[in-house]
Amino acid sequence: MKTRIHGAAPLLALATCLAAPSVRAEEADSTIIVTAPAATDAAEERAGRTPGGTDVVSYEDYADKSVVSLRDTLAFSPGVYLQPRYGQEVRLSIRGSGLSRGFHMRGLTLLQDGVPINLADDNGDFQELEPIFFDHLEVYRGANALRFGSGTLGGAINGVTPTGRTAQGLYMRADVGSFDSLRGLVSAGVASDRVDAWGAIGADTSDGDRDHAKRRSLRFQGNVGLKLSDVVSTRFYASINNIDQQLPGALTMAEALSTPRKANAGAVAGDQGRDIDSLRLQNRTTFDWGALTLDVGGFVNAKSLHHPIFQLIDQKSVDVGGFFRADYATGPVEVTFGGEMRRGNTDARQFVNNGGRRGARTFDADQKAQTATLYSEVRVRPVEALTLVAGGVYADGWRQRQVNFSVAPATDGRVDFDAFSPKFGLLFEPAADIQFFANYSRSAEFPGFGEVFQTIGTPPVSTVVSDIRPQRAWTAEIGTRGTRGFASWDVALYRSTLKGELLQFTTNSNIPAATFNADRTLHQGVEAGLDLAPTGWLRLRQVYTYSDFRFRDDSQFGDNRLPVVPKHVYRAELRLGTDALHIAPNLEWVPDGPFADYRNQVRTSGYALIGITGGAPIAEGVDAFVDIRNITGKKAIGDISAAITVTDTSAIYYPVERRAVSAGIRARF
């Protein structure tokens, strides 16, 4: 009976949507999580003053989708490469960031309400960034993320939650879909003259589209704002996450293309999973003196990780930090000055994995890390249409480990890093709603625990890689964005010359660890978005990304292309109808797949995925929506864990999402 209900619900919602034209367009009121656009408008204004690639994605842009991961929210954000692995685990890369990582992410700063999700060693779990809660997301690519104190190659993504002032009243959402998926959200906001509060509870359960891929989560997000005076206001935030995810593992190419539902046999035998319990508390206090505003605050992140893989990883970490940001504007001059510090302690233990349960203890260490930044930017308008920008980020940090117990040989150690990354740019606005921009900047990424402490040699020794150094890059970028008539566009061309990119190598006397610094590499490409809306009932959204990433005269790999990210990715969505009834077929097209290996011997095939979403109001304050993915049931490879050498038995591939149908209801009171 349960299976029949899950199968029938999407069809019932689709039929309801098709029956909805009885609600006239002029009476329709799209039901989304927020009721006031002020926060999104302010974010778009800030992004528009940045001389480089930026994007603001509002909740309304993805409200008709079943929101599982960041892939569902940022699919139409130019330059953002996202490929699902399973559940909420995705490949997330901007401008080739984190290519050597076949798990989680690196090279990006992820934030919620302006406070980083990344741990003190700059690694993090983006599963804690739950997009169903957000009012909007801000994407700042590359050095354009300076306003968040980020100096990474990829930039920053900031998810912003509603407040009691932007989302008053009660909001509810419920989804049901394929693979016994259920998802629900309840939020409420209240406000008075001096106090406002907003809170939301979300729950999610699914068997997943592969074997051994069940997931469940229970989450809370909330904030309380106090206006203490005409000058001072403060806001307290709380985030609680309980996330359990089975891991299906990677497959061989033949398995991924013929039996994509299958799980890796080792993942099943070890009952591999990734379970997270986390609590995040933060505060932001604002002093507004008109021309000068100052934000100060602090945060604490406490997390417990239960992670059975090749061994059972058991980690408990506490990260604390503080930040400040001052903005001053007078006449043609604007100045920003800010800083941030994160410090973390991790109790890192490992055990023999006995079918997902603890066996004998194999490793126990105290890991500590610190990352601190100071950043500043000056913006000058010598004439009304031209803005000149100069700034920079100074960062320093260290990674340290003390081994308390280890079955295999292991050593203590500490590595320190520092870097300064300047930025120069200009923004030219020849007419209203038309901009041209250019910038030249440096970025620096510090290695995390996984790169600093590696297992080396025979017999294997877990040791500090003291020779590892930050990954650095110089990036030149030009572009334009604007609106003319029914067309709006956002196009950026960039070229990054990297020194010391963290990649995988065959070890030798010059390269002491498998993940190490490359000599010289090149990342260049095009990030383009084009929206066409000739009428009120027709809108075509398109994004295209061209990525050319390669070695430059490397001793092992010559001028080979870097694996993982394909050269061309195109996504489009055609929205037909109005708020009274609309459908939106969509397409994801990868003409040619990327290489799977650094030797460029194995390449995956291209693919095209077709889907459709739709929605309509069915009563006052109540909307129905439907989301159908991979309608044709296409079998293809979506993501890869890159390897130096690949054979037919290499289990490094993740299939694209299987055909899935989901539907739901949104209601606001």
Order of alpha helices (4+ residues) and beta strands (2+ residues): alpha-alpha-beta-alpha-beta-beta-beta-beta-beta-beta-beta-beta-beta-beta-beta-alpha-alpha-beta-beta-beta-beta-beta-beta-beta-beta-alpha-beta-beta-beta-beta-beta-beta-beta-beta-beta-beta-beta-beta-beta-beta-beta
